[in-house]
Amino acid sequence: MNGLESVIRRLKSFTTTTQPPEPTGPVPLNETIFQTFEWDLPADQKHWTRLRLALPSLASVGFTSIWIPPACKAARPEGNGYDIYDHWDIGEFHQKGTRSTKWGNKEELVRLSEEAKGLGIGIVFDAVFNHRTGADGTLPVRAVEVNPQNRRMIVSKPKVIDAWVDFSFSGRNNTYSSLKLDASHFNACDYDHAERKNAIYKFIDHGKDWAQDVDRSENGNYDFLMLNNCDYSNQELVSDAKAWGLWISEVLDLANPAAKGGFRIDAVQHISRGFTKAWIQHLRDNLPGGNNLFFVAEFWNGNIKLLDSFLDKMDLPFLKLYDAPLLNNLASISYGRTTDLRTVFKGTLVEARPSTAVLVISSHDTQRGASMETNLHYKFAPLAYALILLRAAGHPCVFFGDLYGICPPYPSPPTCWGKLPDLVLARRLYAYGNQRDYFEKKNCIGWVREGLKGAGEGESGECGMGVVMCYEFGPEENKPRKGSKDSSKSDASSNGKTSKKMSPLTTATTTPAPAPMPQIRMNVGAQHAGEIWTDILTWEATSVEIGHNGWAIFPCQRNSMAVFVNRSAPGRDLFPVHYDQDFRKDEELLRMTV
């Protein structure tokens, strides 16, 4: 093999083309989910109203669905809803010391749903089936203690405990459902009131046992997660859950084809797969438009083999999972634990099963102080969002805290220097057509989208896109975050032109001879020959002229990125996006809109 052949083979190994499925009708707009909450939002019962006021802004940049927090009555007025008490109370009945939930009342939630639907935004409801808490009383239950690290190992003799498993729902008074819960509807709890003792107690009456069709890669059997563990071998509980699924879908019009809504299923690896599959199929079979429902399950594990196995066993081609391995990869690169950008998708769900992957950069479960805290370096955030928003594969989900900021005790401003709305809008307008990857250097990668006729808004989807990014974790990235943009200047040149503006990601140094500006030669398609492309983020000032055969050199600044689009493309006048990132609306405005 001669030297030229060796170079060509090496380049081909880093350059791949992804062709999205051929459209069979009108090309749909790219879909993007917005997670509408973070863990530490105030418990002032005004969230549904604030979110409703934000809907026009969310729609304007291209969000197509909103994942709302669990809207069911929690055990405490300030509970986020994962401490679930009653499925059938979404802020309608006075229970647990309040009528409204932390987020608001039923009427406000229904109004939110109606206005979202009018804007083409679907509601993704967060369904919590794993457990219940906040019982109205205790009941005697025969149980054994088990080893927390191996739930198949019994560590005590059978005994009667005083378990908080008596759920009367008296405030609801049989409205919608007459089912009361008792020990027969659970198979374990984590507290014996008689002894005032915390432990994992497995119930043993009537042959009770752990569900076997759950994750067993940890703790022997991971049926039990927390609180009072629901037992879906009890058919009363199964029937009630199915009826509730139909009811909440109708109340919030989740299956409306004009606004793609559906469900997020919390902690799915701890719930019987048989129940989960039957529940999903029941909704699809019995709800008008049920096949329109969107389903994503939270199986939070970094092992792609476990995610792949779960999807195989569920055998529901439309079911999606969160791509935890991808988030782990992004976090590792952002802090320099991994130094090769080309490996960012290695071992991820979006690599193995692209149509099943919901892509996240952060969530209420992974934000600082959360149970599965996974932090990205703030300088890497815009690059990470470009990697999930502007590529062909996966279903991206933007986190509330990245768009609007996070409340104390770990306050944090919006990420991406205010450019996250620009990236979301760029996805809606321009991220269409064949994708060609140029993963050529460990610290600099890029890709192009060739554009697709009939996609986007107007003719925007035909315009194409070129993305280039550079990142190396070093001493500057170890410095504390500053609150304002870096106003430093750079004279580094690329493509024969001068860049006079430095990205806020880039930190000025005292190095006398800066390294050459990162750049990648990429082909966007001959149909774009002669066009002048510029960076919609304005972090890179260089203009790029597309050659007669579609080739051009695309630069970006060090530890930065650029998103190049034809400067005459439809929609370019919308950039930079002027987005209101003040979610805590004026109190007088809130009162006026109630």
C-alpha positions in Angstrom: 0.0 0.0 0.0 1.5 3.4 -1.0 1.4 6.5 1.1 -1.5 8.1 -0.7 -3.7 5.0 -0.3 -2.8 4.8 3.4 -4.0 8.4 3.9 -7.2 7.8 1.9 -8.0 4.7 3.9 -7.3 6.6 7.2 -9.7 9.4 6.2 -12.4 7.0 5.2 -12.2 5.4 8.6 -13.1 8.7 10.2 -15.7 9.9 7.6 -19.1 8.2 7.6 -22.4 9.1 6.0 -25.7 8.7 7.7 -28.8 8.7 5.6 -32.1 9.3 7.5 -35.1 7.2 6.4 -36.6 8.4 3.2 -39.8 10.4 3.9 -43.0 8.8 2.6 -45.0 12.0 2.8 -44.5 15.6 4.0 -41.3 15.9 5.9 -42.1 16.4 9.6 -40.3 19.1 11.6 -37.5 17.8 13.8 -38.9 16.9 17.2 -37.3 18.3 20.5 -38.5 17.6 24.1 -38.2 20.2 26.8 -37.9 18.9 30.4 -40.0 21.6 32.2 -38.5 21.3 35.7 -35.5 20.9 37.9 -35.4 19.4 41.4 -35.2 22.6 43.5 -37.9 24.8 41.9 -40.0 26.6 44.6 -43.1 24.9 46.0 -45.4 27.9 45.4 -48.0 26.0 43.3 -47.5 28.4 40.3 -45.4 26.2 38.1 -48.2 25.3 35.7 -49.1 29.0 35.2 -45.4 30.0 34.7 -45.0 27.2 32.2 -48.1 28.1 30.3 -46.8 31.7 30.0 -43.6 30.3 28.6 -45.3 28.2 25.9 -45.2 30.7 23.1 -41.4 31.2 23.6 -40.8 27.5 23.7 -42.8 26.9 20.5 -41.1 29.8 18.7 -37.7 28.1 18.9 -38.9 24.6 18.0 -39.9 22.6 21.1 -42.5 20.0 20.0 -43.2 18.4 23.4 -42.8 19.2 27.1 -42.0 16.6 29.7 -43.8 17.7 32.9 -43.1 16.6 36.4 -45.3 14.0 38.1 -48.6 15.8 38.5 -50.2 13.4 40.9 -50.7 14.2 44.6 -47.5 13.7 46.6 -47.1 12.7 50.2 -46.2 16.3 51.1 -47.3 19.7 49.8 -43.8 20.4 48.7 -43.2 17.0 47.2 -42.0 16.8 43.6 -44.4 14.0 42.8 -42.0 11.1 42.9 -43.1 10.7 46.5 -46.4 9.7 45.0 -49.5 9.2 47.2 -52.6 9.2 44.8 -52.5 8.7 41.0 -56.1 9.9 40.7 -55.6 13.3 42.3 -53.8 15.8 40.0 -54.5 18.8 42.3 -58.3 18.4 42.6 -58.9 17.1 46.1 -57.8 18.2 49.5 -55.4 15.5 50.6 -52.1 15.5 52.4 -52.7 19.1 53.6 -53.3 20.7 50.2 -55.6 20.7 47.2 -52.9 21.8 44.7 -49.7 19.9 44.1 -46.4 21.6 44.4 -46.9 22.5 40.7 -50.5 23.8 40.8 -54.1 22.6 40.6 -55.9 20.4 38.0 -57.6 23.4 36.3 -54.2 25.0 35.7 -52.8 21.8 34.4 -55.7 21.2 32.0 -55.4 24.8 30.7 -51.6 24.3 30.2 -52.4 21.2 28.2 -55.0 22.9 26.0 -52.8 25.9 25.2 -49.8 23.6 24.5 -51.9 21.6 22.1 -52.9 24.9 20.3 -49.2 25.5 19.7 -48.5 22.0 18.5 -46.7 21.0 21.7 -47.5 17.6 23.3 -47.5 16.8 27.0 -45.2 14.0 28.2 -46.6 12.9 31.6 -44.2 11.5 34.1 -45.8 8.3 35.4 -44.5 6.8 38.7 -45.6 3.2 39.2 -42.7 1.8 41.3 -43.9 2.8 44.7 -46.3 4.7 47.0 -45.8 6.7 50.1 -47.7 8.9 52.5 -50.1 6.2 53.7 -53.1 7.1 55.9 -52.4 4.4 58.4 -50.4 1.3 59.4 -51.3 -2.3 59.1 -49.7 -5.5 60.6 -47.7 -7.4 57.9 -45.6 -10.6 58.2 -42.2 -9.9 56.7 -38.5 -10.8 56.7 -35.6 -8.4 56.5 -33.3 -8.8 53.5 -29.7 -7.8 52.8 -29.7 -4.4 51.0 -26.8 -5.6 48.8 -28.5 -8.9 48.0 -32.3 -8.8 48.3 -32.5 -12.6 47.8 -30.6 -13.1 51.1 -32.9 -13.2 54.2 -31.3 -11.9 57.3 -34.1 -12.3 59.9 -36.7 -14.6 61.1 -40.3 -13.9 59.9 -42.0 -11.4 62.1 -45.0 -9.0 62.2 -44.1 -5.4 61.4 -46.2 -2.3 61.5 -46.1 -1.1 57.9 -47.5 2.2 56.5 -49.5 0.5 53.7 -53.1 1.6 54.5 -54.2 4.1 51.7 -57.8 5.1 52.1 -57.8 8.2 49.9 -60.6 9.6 51.9 -60.3 13.1 50.5 -61.1 11.8 47.1 -64.0 9.7 48.4 -64.0 7.1 45.6 -64.1 9.7 42.8 -62.7 8.1 39.6 -61.6 4.9 41.5 -62.9 3.0 44.5 -59.7 1.0 45.0 -58.1 1.3 48.5 -54.6 0.1 49.0 -53.4 -2.3 51.7 -50.6 -4.8 52.2 -51.9 -7.0 49.4 -50.9 -4.4 46.9 -47.2 -4.2 48.0 -44.4 -6.7 48.4 -42.0 -4.7 50.5 -41.5 -1.6 52.5 -38.5 0.2 54.1 -39.8 1.0 57.6 -41.3 -0.8 60.6 -43.3 1.7 62.7 -43.4 -0.6 65.7 -39.7 -0.7 66.1 -39.0 2.7 64.5 -36.5 1.0 62.2 -35.4 1.5 58.6 -34.6 -1.7 56.7 -35.8 -3.5 53.6 -38.8 -5.7 54.7 -40.0 -8.3 52.2 -43.6 -9.3 52.7 -44.2 -13.1 52.9 -48.0 -13.6 53.3 -49.8 -15.4 50.5 -46.5 -16.5 48.9 -45.3 -13.0 48.1 -41.9 -12.7 46.4 -39.9 -10.3 44.3 -40.9 -9.8 40.7 -38.5 -11.8 38.6 -38.8 -9.8 35.4 -36.8 -6.8 36.7 -33.2 -5.8 36.6 -31.1 -8.4 38.4 -27.7 -7.0 37.6 -27.5 -5.2 40.9 -28.5 -6.2 44.5 -29.5 -9.8 43.5 -32.9 -8.5 42.5 -33.7 -4.9 42.0 -37.5 -5.0 42.3 -37.3 -2.9 45.5 -36.1 0.7 45.1 -37.7 2.7 47.9 -40.7 3.3 50.2 -43.7 0.9 49.7 -42.9 -1.3 46.7 -45.9 -1.9 44.4 -46.7 -5.6 43.6 -48.0 -6.0 40.1 -48.8 -9.6 40.6 -51.9 -8.1 42.2 -54.5 -7.8 39.4 -56.5 -5.1 41.3 -53.5 -2.9 41.1 -52.8 -3.7 37.5 -56.4 -2.9 36.5 -56.4 0.3 38.4 -53.2 1.4 36.7 -54.6 0.6 33.3 -57.8 2.6 34.0 -55.8 5.5 35.3 -53.6 5.5 32.1 -56.7 5.9 30.0 -58.2 8.5 32.2 -55.1 10.8 32.4 -54.6 10.4 28.6 -58.2 11.7 28.1 -58.0 14.5 30.7 -54.8 15.9 29.1 -55.5 14.8 25.5 -52.2 13.0 25.3 -52.9 11.1 22.2 -54.0 14.0 20.1 -52.2 13.6 16.7 -51.7 17.4 16.4 -49.4 17.5 19.4 -47.4 14.4 20.1 -47.8 13.6 23.8 -47.3 10.5 25.9 -45.5 9.2 28.9 -42.2 8.9 30.7 -42.2 5.8 32.9 -40.1 6.4 36.0 -37.6 3.8 37.4 -38.7 1.1 34.9 -35.9 -1.3 35.7 -37.5 -1.8 39.1 -40.9 -2.6 37.8 -42.2 -5.9 36.3 -41.5 -5.8 32.5 -44.7 -7.8 32.0 -46.8 -5.1 33.7 -45.0 -2.3 31.9 -45.5 -3.9 28.5 -49.2 -4.8 29.2 -49.9 -1.2 30.5 -48.4 0.4 27.4 -50.2 -2.0 25.0 -53.5 -1.4 26.9 -53.3 2.3 26.2 -52.4 1.8 22.5 -55.2 -0.7 22.0 -58.0 1.1 24.0 -57.4 4.8 23.6 -58.6 6.6 20.4 -55.4 7.6 18.7 -53.4 5.4 21.2 -50.8 4.6 18.5 -49.8 8.2 18.5 -48.6 8.1 22.1 -44.9 8.6 22.8 -43.3 6.4 25.4 -39.8 6.8 27.0 -38.7 4.7 30.0 -36.1 5.6 32.5 -33.7 2.7 32.8 -30.7 4.7 34.1 -27.6 2.5 33.6 -24.4 3.2 31.8 -24.1 -0.4 30.5 -25.3 -0.5 26.9 -25.7 -4.3 27.1 -28.4 -3.9 29.8 -30.3 -1.3 27.9 -30.1 -3.4 24.7 -31.3 -6.5 26.6 -34.2 -4.6 28.2 -35.4 -3.3 24.8 -35.1 -6.8 23.3 -37.2 -8.3 26.1 -39.9 -5.5 25.9 -40.1 -6.0 22.1 -41.9 -2.7 21.5 -40.1 -1.0 18.6 -41.6 2.4 19.5 -40.3 2.4 23.1 -37.4 4.7 23.9 -34.8 4.9 26.7 -32.6 7.7 28.0 -29.1 7.3 26.7 -27.2 7.2 30.0 -24.0 5.9 28.4 -23.8 9.0 26.1 -24.2 11.4 29.1 -21.4 9.5 30.9 -19.2 9.9 27.8 -19.9 13.6 27.4 -19.1 14.2 31.1 -15.9 12.3 30.8 -14.7 14.3 27.8 -15.7 17.6 29.4 -13.4 17.0 32.3 -10.6 15.5 30.4 -11.0 12.0 31.7 -11.4 11.0 28.1 -9.4 13.0 25.6 -10.7 11.8 22.2 -13.8 13.5 20.8 -14.0 10.8 18.2 -15.1 8.3 20.8 -18.1 10.3 22.1 -20.7 7.9 20.7 -18.7 4.7 21.6 -20.9 2.3 23.6 -24.0 4.5 23.5 -27.6 3.7 22.8 -27.8 6.2 20.0 -24.9 4.4 18.3 -26.5 0.9 18.8 -30.2 1.7 18.4 -30.6 5.2 17.1 -34.4 5.3 16.9 -34.7 4.3 20.6 -32.4 6.9 22.2 -33.6 10.0 24.0 -30.6 12.2 24.4 -30.0 14.3 27.5 -27.2 16.6 28.8 -28.7 16.8 32.3 -31.9 16.2 34.2 -33.5 16.5 37.6 -31.8 13.1 38.4 -28.3 14.2 37.3 -28.1 17.8 38.3 -25.8 18.8 41.2 -26.9 17.3 44.5 -29.2 14.7 42.8 -29.1 11.0 43.3 -27.3 10.3 40.0 -25.3 13.5 39.8 -23.4 13.7 36.5 -21.9 17.1 35.8 -20.5 18.5 32.5 -18.0 21.2 32.5 -19.8 24.4 31.7 -17.5 25.2 28.8 -18.4 21.9 27.1 -22.2 22.4 27.4 -22.8 24.1 24.0 -20.7 21.4 22.3 -22.7 18.7 24.1 -26.0 20.3 23.0 -24.8 20.5 19.4 -23.9 16.8 19.5 -27.5 15.9 20.5 -29.5 18.6 18.7 -27.9 18.9 15.3 -27.3 15.3 14.3 -29.6 12.9 12.5 -29.9 10.2 15.2 -31.7 10.2 18.5 -34.5 12.2 20.1 -33.0 15.2 22.0 -34.3 16.5 25.3 -33.3 19.9 26.7 -33.1 20.4 30.5 -34.9 23.2 32.3 -31.8 24.2 34.2 -29.8 24.7 31.1 -32.4 27.0 29.5 -33.6 28.9 32.6 -31.1 28.2 35.4 -31.2 26.3 38.6 -32.4 27.4 42.1 -30.6 27.1 45.4 -29.0 25.2 47.2 -26.8 24.8 44.1 -27.8 27.9 42.0 -26.6 28.0 38.4 -27.3 30.3 35.5 -28.5 29.1 32.1 -25.8 27.4 30.1 -24.3 27.9 26.7 -23.9 31.7 27.2 -27.5 32.2 26.1 -27.1 30.3 22.8 -29.1 27.2 23.7 -32.3 28.7 22.1 -30.2 29.3 18.9 -29.2 25.7 18.8 -32.8 24.5 19.3 -34.0 26.8 16.5 -31.1 25.6 14.2 -32.3 22.1 14.7 -35.8 23.0 13.7 -34.8 25.0 10.6 -31.7 23.4 9.2 -30.7 20.0 10.6 -32.1 17.9 7.8 -30.8 15.5 5.1 -27.9 13.2 4.8 -25.3 13.5 7.5 -21.6 13.1 6.8 -19.2 12.9 9.7 -15.6 14.1 9.8 -14.3 12.7 13.0 -10.6 13.2 12.0 -8.8 14.5 15.1 -9.1 13.6 18.7 -9.6 17.3 19.6 -11.5 18.5 16.6 -14.5 16.9 14.8 -17.2 18.0 12.5 -20.2 16.9 10.4 -22.5 18.3 7.7 -26.2 18.0 7.0 -26.8 18.2 3.3 -30.4 19.5 3.5 -33.6 17.9 2.4 -36.2 19.2 0.0 -39.5 20.0 1.7 -38.0 19.9 5.2 -37.9 22.7 7.8 -40.0 25.8 7.5 -40.4 27.3 4.0 -37.4 26.0 2.3 -35.0 26.2 5.3 -34.6 22.5 5.5 -32.9 22.4 2.1 -30.2 24.8 3.1 -27.9 22.3 4.9 -25.5 22.9 7.9 -21.9 22.4 8.8 -20.8 22.0 12.4 -17.2 22.0 13.7 -16.0 21.9 17.3 -12.7 21.7 19.1 -12.2 20.8 22.8 -9.2 20.0 25.0 -9.5 20.1 28.8 -6.6 22.0 30.3 -5.6 24.4 33.1 -8.0 27.1 31.9 -10.9 24.8 32.3 -10.1 24.2 35.9 -10.7 27.9 36.7 -14.0 29.0 38.4 -16.8 29.9 36.1 -17.1 33.7 35.3 -20.5 35.3 35.2 -20.0 37.2 31.9 -18.8 36.6 28.4 -15.1 36.7 27.7 -14.4 39.8 25.7 -10.9 38.9 24.6 -9.9 39.3 21.0 -8.1 36.9 18.7 -6.2 37.5 15.5 -6.0 33.8 14.5 -6.9 33.4 10.9 -8.5 30.6 8.9 -9.3 30.2 5.2 -7.3 33.3 4.4 -9.6 35.6 6.5 -9.3 37.1 9.9 -11.5 36.2 12.9 -11.9 39.3 15.1 -14.2 37.9 17.7 -13.4 35.3 20.3 -15.9 32.7 21.4 -17.0 33.0 25.1 -15.8 29.4 25.4 -12.3 30.5 24.6 -10.0 32.0 27.3 -7.2 34.4 26.3 -3.7 33.2 27.1 -0.3 34.8 27.2 1.2 32.3 24.7 3.3 34.4 22.3 2.6 32.1 19.3 -0.9 30.6 19.3 -1.5 27.3 17.6 -3.2 27.3 14.3 -7.0 27.7 14.4 -8.8 24.3 14.3 -10.5 23.7 11.0 -11.9 20.7 9.0 -12.4 20.3 5.3 -15.9 19.0 4.7 -18.2 18.4 1.8 -21.8 19.8 2.1 -22.9 18.8 -1.4 -22.4 20.3 -4.8 -25.9 21.8 -4.8 -24.5 24.4 -2.3 -21.6 25.5 -4.6 -21.0 29.2 -4.5 -22.9 29.9 -1.3 -21.5 31.9 1.5 -21.9 30.2 4.9 -21.5 31.9 8.3 -21.8 30.9 11.9 -25.3 31.4 13.4 -23.8 31.6 16.9 -21.5 34.5 15.8 -18.6 32.9 17.8 -16.7 32.4 14.5 -16.4 35.5 12.3 -14.9 33.8 9.2 -17.2 33.5 6.2 -16.9 30.2 4.2 -17.4 30.0 0.5 -18.6 26.6 -0.7 -16.5 25.3 -3.7 -17.9 24.1 -7.0 -17.8 20.5 -5.9 -19.3 21.2 -2.4 -16.0 21.2 -0.5 -15.0 24.0 2.0 -12.8 24.5 5.0 -14.8 25.2 8.2 -12.9 26.8 11.1 -13.7 27.4 14.8 -11.8 28.8 17.7 -10.0 26.6 20.2 -12.3 25.1 22.8 -15.2 26.3 20.9 -17.6 25.5 18.1 -19.3 27.0 15.1 -22.6 26.2 13.2 -22.3 27.3 9.6 -25.4 27.9 7.5 -25.9 29.8 4.2 -26.1 33.4 5.2 -29.1 33.9 2.8 -31.0 30.9 4.2 -34.7 31.4 5.1 -34.8 32.1 8.9 -31.3 33.6 9.2 -33.0 36.9 10.3 -34.1 35.0 13.5 -30.5 34.8 14.7 -29.4 35.7 17.2 -32.4 34.4 19.1 -33.8 36.9 21.6 -35.2 34.5 24.2 -36.7 35.5 27.6 -34.9 33.3 30.0 -36.6 34.7 33.1 -39.0 31.9 34.1 -40.0 33.4 37.4 -42.5 35.8 36.0 -43.6 39.0 37.7 -46.1 38.1 40.5 -48.6 40.7 39.3 -48.6 39.1 35.8 -49.2 35.8 37.4 -52.2 37.1 39.3 -53.6 38.7 36.1 -53.4 35.4 34.2 -55.1 33.1 36.8 
